[in-house]
Every structure is written in structure tokens, then in C-alpha cells.
Amino acid sequence: MIELHIETVFSREEIASRIGALGERLDSELPPDPLFVSLLGGSVIFLADLLRAVERPVRYELVHVETTGGGDSDTPLSLHYPIPFQVKGEDVLLLKDVVTSGVPESYLVGQLREHGAKSVRLCALVDMPGERRTEIECQYRALVTERPGRLVGFGLKHRGQYGNLPYIGRLTAAG
């Protein structure tokens, strides 16, 4: 069995500070009455903290994207709305935990626009622009890094574990 090690990439304090600053920016830049749409899984902790950092009233909903394999670069197959909601005419802020390839995000943005969203902006907890395989732009992001390996903590899980860590770390084999 391989022993794993977690190297801190973003501390609890840095994450809180950056989400706070992002909340202030969203307050000043988003149109009135935005709809936050968060992906189920890794971005729910980000959603909760960001909602508390934004001072204006906002609405939020959750979606789930099914892919061919479960990774960020896999091909999205379908979009599920656990609680159905309408996006027609809405200014949507799409929240994602980590944006790397841009493939799932391109699919999601396209689906939201196809369903009539007035505007769709992408917001990431962690953005890795050097990993893009599409032209998608992440308009808002709390943290930016080059791909440092498998990220865990603050909602990001590896095999169902480590999502409860209060910081974001890189998972590596010890030794």
C-alpha cells in the first residue's frame, strides 16, 4: 500500500481571505439578483463560504454533471438538476471547484445558454489556466495555480476522502 502525503498549497487563512475579496468583487460587478449555480461535489463548501462573503441577496441552485469517467477532462454526458429550476432570462454565476481543461465548463456554459440564461459567468475556487484544452474564460477565481498534482481539501476529495480538510493540499506518494 502506498503511503500518501499532503503538502499544503493554500492555507485556511489564504482561502478565507481570497474568498472574502472575491465576494466583494462580485458585489460590485454582478448585475442585480444573480443566480449562483454550483456543481454538486467539490464546490459546495466554496458555495457556502462565497454566499457568506457576498453582501447582496443572491439565489443559488445545485447541478450535477455526469461524465464518461468522473475526471475533469472526461466528456460530459448529461446535466442533472436535483431540484428543477429555470435559468431563462437569468444572470448566472457558474461555480466550479477546480477549472483545468475547460471541457466540462464549456459544456455547462453551453447548456445554460441553450436553456435561455441571459448571461453566464464562470467562477472557480481554483483556476489552472495552463491546463486549458478549450477557449473558456474563467471570469472569477479565488485561487490560481499551475497544476500541482491531485488537489484535496476544502471540498476536494480523493477516493471520497480528504474533502473535510480546512486547507487545499497536493496529494503525493510519501517517500
C-alpha positions as CSV (number, residue, x, y, z in Angstrom):
1,M,0.0,0.0,0.0
2,I,1.3,3.4,-1.0
3,E,1.6,6.0,1.8
4,L,0.2,9.4,0.9
5,H,1.5,12.8,1.9
6,I,-0.4,16.1,1.7
7,E,1.6,19.3,1.0
8,T,-0.3,22.5,1.8
9,V,-0.8,24.6,-1.3
10,F,-3.4,27.1,0.1
11,S,-3.8,27.7,3.8
12,R,-7.1,28.0,5.5
13,E,-6.4,31.7,6.1
14,E,-5.4,32.4,2.4
15,I,-8.6,30.6,1.2
16,A,-10.8,32.7,3.5
17,S,-9.1,35.9,2.5
18,R,-9.3,35.3,-1.2
19,I,-13.0,34.2,-1.0
20,G,-13.7,37.3,1.0
21,A,-12.1,39.5,-1.6
22,L,-13.9,37.6,-4.4
23,G,-17.2,38.2,-2.6
24,E,-16.5,42.0,-2.5
25,R,-15.7,41.9,-6.2
26,L,-18.9,40.0,-7.1
27,D,-20.9,42.5,-5.0
28,S,-19.6,45.4,-7.2
29,E,-19.6,43.7,-10.6
30,L,-22.5,41.3,-10.9
31,P,-25.9,42.5,-12.1
32,P,-28.8,42.7,-9.6
33,D,-30.3,39.4,-8.5
34,P,-27.8,37.0,-9.8
35,L,-28.4,33.2,-9.7
36,F,-25.4,31.2,-8.4
37,V,-25.3,27.7,-9.9
38,S,-22.9,25.3,-8.1
39,L,-21.8,21.9,-9.1
40,L,-22.6,19.2,-6.6
41,G,-19.5,17.7,-5.1
42,G,-16.3,19.7,-4.5
43,S,-17.8,23.2,-5.0
44,V,-20.4,23.1,-2.2
45,I,-18.1,24.3,0.5
46,F,-16.9,27.0,-1.8
47,L,-20.5,28.0,-2.5
48,A,-21.3,28.2,1.3
49,D,-18.3,30.4,2.0
50,L,-18.8,32.6,-1.1
51,L,-22.5,33.1,-0.2
52,R,-21.5,34.4,3.2
53,A,-18.9,36.7,1.6
54,V,-21.4,38.3,-0.8
55,E,-23.4,41.0,1.0
56,R,-26.2,41.4,-1.6
57,P,-29.1,39.0,-1.8
58,V,-28.4,36.2,-4.2
59,R,-30.2,33.0,-5.2
60,Y,-28.4,29.6,-5.6
61,E,-29.1,26.2,-7.1
62,L,-27.2,23.0,-7.5
63,V,-26.5,20.8,-10.5
64,H,-24.7,17.6,-11.2
65,V,-22.8,16.8,-14.4
66,E,-22.4,13.1,-15.4
67,T,-19.2,12.4,-17.3
68,T,-17.7,9.4,-19.1
69,G,-15.4,8.7,-16.3
70,G,-15.5,11.2,-13.5
71,G,-12.4,13.3,-14.1
72,D,-12.3,16.9,-15.1
73,S,-11.1,16.2,-18.7
74,D,-13.8,13.5,-19.3
75,T,-16.5,14.2,-21.8
76,P,-19.7,15.5,-20.1
77,L,-22.7,13.2,-20.9
78,S,-25.6,15.0,-19.1
79,L,-26.6,17.7,-16.8
80,H,-28.9,16.9,-13.8
81,Y,-31.0,19.3,-11.8
82,P,-31.7,17.6,-8.4
83,I,-34.2,20.4,-7.8
84,P,-35.5,21.7,-11.1
85,F,-35.1,25.4,-11.7
86,Q,-35.3,27.8,-14.6
87,V,-32.4,29.8,-16.0
88,K,-34.3,31.5,-18.7
89,G,-33.5,35.3,-18.5
90,E,-31.2,34.8,-15.5
91,D,-27.7,36.2,-15.0
92,V,-25.9,33.0,-13.9
93,L,-22.7,32.7,-12.0
94,L,-21.5,29.1,-12.5
95,L,-19.4,27.9,-9.6
96,K,-16.8,25.2,-10.0
97,D,-14.3,23.8,-7.5
98,V,-11.3,23.4,-9.9
99,V,-11.2,24.5,-13.5
100,T,-8.4,22.8,-15.5
101,S,-9.2,21.6,-19.1
102,G,-12.3,23.7,-19.5
103,V,-14.1,20.8,-21.2
104,P,-16.9,20.3,-18.6
105,E,-17.2,24.0,-18.1
106,S,-17.7,24.7,-21.8
107,Y,-20.4,22.1,-21.8
108,L,-22.1,23.6,-18.8
109,V,-22.0,27.1,-20.1
110,G,-23.4,25.9,-23.4
111,Q,-26.2,24.1,-21.7
112,L,-27.1,27.1,-19.5
113,R,-27.2,29.4,-22.5
114,E,-29.2,26.9,-24.5
115,H,-31.8,26.9,-21.7
116,G,-32.1,30.7,-22.0
117,A,-29.7,32.2,-19.5
118,K,-29.3,35.9,-20.1
119,S,-25.6,35.7,-19.2
120,V,-23.2,33.0,-17.8
121,R,-20.0,33.8,-16.0
122,L,-17.6,31.1,-14.7
123,C,-16.2,31.3,-11.1
124,A,-13.7,28.9,-9.7
125,L,-12.3,28.1,-6.3
126,V,-9.0,27.1,-8.0
127,D,-8.2,28.0,-11.6
128,M,-5.4,26.3,-13.5
129,P,-5.3,28.2,-16.8
130,G,-2.2,26.4,-18.1
131,E,-4.2,23.2,-18.4
132,R,-6.9,24.5,-20.7
133,R,-7.9,22.5,-23.8
134,T,-10.7,24.9,-24.7
135,E,-11.1,28.6,-25.1
136,I,-13.3,29.0,-22.0
137,E,-12.6,32.0,-19.8
138,C,-12.8,31.9,-16.0
139,Q,-14.0,35.4,-15.2
140,Y,-13.8,35.0,-11.4
141,R,-11.5,32.9,-9.3
142,A,-10.4,32.8,-5.7
143,L,-7.1,31.0,-6.3
144,V,-4.8,30.4,-9.2
145,T,-2.0,27.8,-9.6
146,E,-0.3,25.6,-12.1
147,R,-1.3,22.0,-12.0
148,P,0.5,20.8,-8.9
149,G,-1.0,17.3,-8.9
150,R,-4.1,16.0,-7.2
151,L,-5.6,18.7,-5.0
152,V,-7.5,17.7,-1.9
153,G,-9.2,19.6,1.0
154,F,-11.9,22.3,1.2
155,G,-14.4,20.0,-0.5
156,L,-11.9,18.5,-3.0
157,K,-11.8,14.7,-2.5
158,H,-9.6,11.8,-3.5
159,R,-11.5,8.5,-3.4
160,G,-14.0,10.0,-1.1
161,Q,-11.5,11.2,1.4
162,Y,-9.7,14.5,2.4
163,G,-12.6,16.8,1.4
164,N,-13.0,17.8,5.0
165,L,-9.5,19.4,5.3
166,P,-9.8,23.2,6.0
167,Y,-6.9,23.9,3.6
168,I,-6.1,22.8,0.0
169,G,-3.2,20.5,-0.4
170,R,-1.4,18.5,-3.0
171,L,-1.6,14.7,-2.6
172,T,1.6,12.9,-3.3
173,A,3.1,9.5,-2.6
174,A,5.3,9.7,0.5
175,G,8.9,8.7,0.3
